[in-house]
Amino acid sequence: MIKVEIQPNWALRDAHGVSTALPALLALLTAISKLGSISKAAAECGFSYRHAWGLLREFSTQFGAELVVKVRGHGTALSPLAEKLIWADKRIRARLTPILDSLASELQQELASVMPEPAPQALRVTASHGFAVAALVVQLEAQGMVVDVKYRGSTEAVAALARGECDLAGFHVPVGEFGPAAGAAFTPWLNAKQHALIHLAFRTQGLFIARGNPKGIGGLADLARPGVRFVNRQLGSGTRVVLDLLLASEGIARGDIAGYESAEFTHAAVAAYVASGMADAGFGVETAARRFQLDFIPLIREQYFLACNAKALGTPMIAAAQAVMESAAFKATVAALHGYDGALCGTPMKLAL
């Protein structure tokens, strides 16, 4: 079976159109940031010390800017430009990786359809991107299953299930008072007679805040303060639905929030945006905040479900996926994610939206 992988890549070109070896340079800069030493960073990247210095000098000569500075008593540190390069790469990867994963899965299925050997049946998953569902795809593939995954907003995912375009549709709703209102967004495509749910995980959503909370943000009301920049999720995402419900409950006008109309397509992309200094706050799952070393204010607990056709429960493919979800290994993986609870992974549930 052919496995397609697509990685994000970008380039810097000078006034003459000459590009630099950016992937190698970014790896070196990341290692320098972590280790505070060019020699140690070079060794970690598998470069000679001479080659590492050559990369740094080449960039400095080409672009007229230094990437590293010597700090007395602390070895080598990155210049502000080098820090920006690293954060730019993190933002690119956070924003594009789910899109590229979806495209890779699509291309993989197209290539498999014309190979001499018949391709095994794929489990088609369309889901709101999240850390637990991404971990599930990894473990399903490790078990030998072929997974055709497409990351879409929650409403797009359940609409795809209703059209018969996927076997599992991932979406999430808040636990408690906001559950019915958020669930109403999915009722045009889901009904109790035709569909069933499999619980994937509980998770916590809240505010992403720059480390140290320099703007003194304590809750949602502070998003409307002058000088506070917010970064949002895209229209149609379940997270934006939840945020709107929370804002309405506190009487906060969306138009008063600078950046409300912005749109990032993953929790990681929101976190990277805040961590790079382009916004003061965002909203999403705790895991993303912790991975980007942000402060986090928990606001709401929610359930992430995988919806399927009720008649498909018990079929070999869905049963195999459910067995992976119920396994101790997968529950441990989910439990290790900040803000996630994997105790009920794989539990079938009746649809009650």
Buried (B, 14 or more C-beta within 10 A) or exposed (E): EEEBEBEEEEEBEEEEEEEBBBEBBBBBBBBBBEBBBBBBBBBBBEBEEEEBBEBBEEBBEBBEEBBBEEEEEEBBBBBEBBBEBBBBBBBBBBBBBBBBBBBBBBEBBEBBEEEEEEBEEBBBBBBBBBBBBBBBBEBBBEEEBBBBBBBBBBBBBBBBBBEEEBBBBBBBBBEEEBBEBBBEBBEEBBEEEBBBBBBBBBBBBBBBBBEEBEBEBEEBEBBBBEEBBBBBBBEBBBBBBBBBBBBEEEEBEBEEBBBBEBBBBBBBBBBBBBBBEBBBBBBBBBBBBBBBEBBBBEBBBBBBBBBBBBEBBEEEBBEBBBEBBBBEEBBEBBEEBBBBBBEBBBEBEEBEB
